[in-house]
Amino acid sequence: NISPAPSTTPVNPSEIASVNKARTMKNAVSEEELLKLAATWDVAKVGRHREEDGTVLGWHSWKKMHSQSDDEIMICHGREEWRSRINQTQDLSVVSWNILSDTWFQRGKPEGEYDQTPVEQGEWSFRLRLLLEWIVQMNPDVLALQEVDYHKFKVDLLPELNKRGYDGSMQKPKKKIGKYEQPCGVATFWKREKLQFVKETSFSRTHCVVLDCHSRNNTQLCINNVHLEASQNELGSDRRARQLNSALAYAAAEAPNGAVLVCGDCNTGADSQLFHVLPEYQWHGHSLSSVYEHPDTHKTSPVSLATFLVTGHYFVIDHMIYDQETLRLKCAFDAFSHDEREEYVHSKGDQCGFPSAFCPSDHIPIGAIFELLPQQPRPKCAELVELVVSEERKVELLVQWEIFQSQRPPHTKGKPTPEQIAEKQVYAAAVKAWKDILQDEAEEAFVKQLVKSKK
């Protein structure tokens, strides 16, 4: 069982003033400096190390700096409380959930990754039925799902959720690299009676959807649904920062006055450098706060337990981040009621793990209810490619391309020899492999311009 929460210390007004002053000073950094800070890797900080009350190390300090630390918010424990609250408000409700790709589950099962899950409870037909039950019970205005198999989206999730009043869209499939093809992505759904699709785009591991809110004079809302890089190393940390950067840049460029929300499986903890940077710096003009760093969320599962639960591994890696200038947090969601947490988590001890007959995924959903604030004009952003491809990265890509140019086989007159053909094929394959590992569409656009200009 989770230990009682330690007594909290009243926030000193001078401390808050000092923090706000520091943030104001830190806001004036270049994009590349911001990326370097966000990408700093620390193997010890991936949402694993906890205080006695279950919170990630440092959480009790962060809560004091939350933009709404003085505001009392409601906490809904369990889907019944959450559904009741939704029925009483016209505010915006959002749920994010990594639903566990059937492809990854089937590949991992023979390796012993889900030994705690009985065979029948791991079958997609069983999990789909349970997923839909949970979704109907939660009934959010916006539903952001991660690890959605492309085929399952088309034949199962989209038709079923269409029947329940949702429209939806899915991240554009990543191009195939060799024999490897990504089976899943992220998918975003919205209640058609409240929200209307405007535009969308896909980046590496992110899907950005701009919606109009009917009840708020077509106030725009940009949902950035993310499933960031999983690699727990320096390269993975850099990619997570750049992937999030692309999404925030798109929001600034395509919905400059809109409400901005980032949610999903971030594959890193709130104690990582990425999440230290988010509240302390403006990122593409966004002033960001994390739902589950509000003081009132202390005893929720996403703060004091985990968002990813398999036998022997409990991590807090799913997050919901909002722009505090366009959204006001009113309520946070704990997917487990007190009784459910006792029955399905604590009573199992070290053998607790999902999916199961209770929860259909190895992650639990997170959610919040927000008030949409009046929209204020923001400074216009530069073109997207300029925003998300930093000057340092442009130099890296330029140097790499010039190396390829220097290695390019010479032009031959007449019919080429078999050796010359083979040499050209090797070169073409190397260039293609280089282009295939570009991090997102912005880099692809920059390289396309680069190649065109150098011809």
Secondary structure, DSSP 8 states (H G I E B T S, - for coil): ------------HHHHHHHHHHHHHHT---HHHHHHHHT---TT-SS--B-TTS-BTTHHHHGGG-TTTTS--EEEESHHHHHHHHTT--SEEEEEEE---HHHHHHHGGGTTTTTS-HHHHSHHHHHHHHHHHHHHH--SEEEEEEEEHHHIIIIIHHHHHHTTEEEEE------BTTB---EEEEEEEETTTEEEEEEEEETTEEEEEEEEGGGTTEEEEEEEEE-----SHHHHHHHHHHHHHHHHHHHHHSTTSEEEEEEE-SS-TTSHHHHHHHHS-BTTB-EEEGGGSGGGTTSHHHHT-SEEETTEEE--EEEEEETTTEEEEEEEESS-HHHHHHHTGGGGGG--SSSSS-SSSB--EEEEEEE-----------HHHHHS-HHHHHHHHHHHHHHHHT-----SSS--HHHHHHHHHHHHHHHHHHHT-SSHHHHHHHHHHHHHH-
